[in-house]
Amino acid sequence: MNIEHPRRLLVVGRPNCDLIGLIKNLTGSRPTQDASGSIAGSIHEWHLTTPYYTADIPMWIDEIVDLDQWKAEFSKPEAREVIEALGGWIYCFNKVPPSSMESRSVIEDEARAGMEAIESVINKACGYNWEGMKLAVAMSAQTAKPASLTSSKEEMEDLCMNHGFEFIDADATGKNEFGEAQGLDRIKESVETNDWNATVGIDEDEDNAGSFADEQAQMNAELWGLKASLLSENDEDDDAEPSREDLEVDNLEGLMQQAMAIREQGADMPLEERKRFAAKAIDDLMKNV
């Protein structure tokens, strides 16, 4: 069985996490980087083939520069459709070499804060009944050798479990004492066993509603990713004019309203024609930013 309109997978982490390496190791190809080398806001694809289904899972990639700002942006009503389209989250955070109790508390606090922010975003958009996969992946720094956890594996597992996440050490290999896969193999296993079928309302036509919702979420995600990327760039530009960020955000809010109008214009078109229309329209919008 081929899943035509799968739910999305969001991979998110701090800018110093090696998300590029992780995604390449999982999917076999590198995600697209912008001119600055960032992958925030990009969309990658993960082809899955299991004994039960095949699917091309769109991976939305984001970087958390400022956790409070990220949480605020993804808690806005405009982001609801993006969150609702997700069937899985992979939250990445760096391991630090064991050196002091201070470093241990820092990594635990960072992991906890990230998971709490994601929980809040999901609950605000979907309520407490969201079903999907949530993985918390501890990673070594990009230029470092595999590092040891500053906390015990059991402590990290308990911490993540308390927030509804499964803890995975990305550097682990082979199987654990229970014969279960570890590291990248466990991430792949979790993704493959997750339910990626998009939910369709009872009163909706399955084919048209699914594809239309898919296009709608895709368009919003592209614009939302672009917005997040712009916000990150503006945060790093100390010499920018004070009003520039507000102007950019207002402009992108307007673009999202235009995207809604585009969807309404194409609602009565045949499926393939609507796809072509939406693709061209969103491309034109992006060129005007």
Order of alpha helices (4+ residues) and beta strands (2+ residues): beta-alpha-beta-beta-alpha-alpha-beta-alpha-beta-alpha-beta-alpha-alpha-alpha-alpha
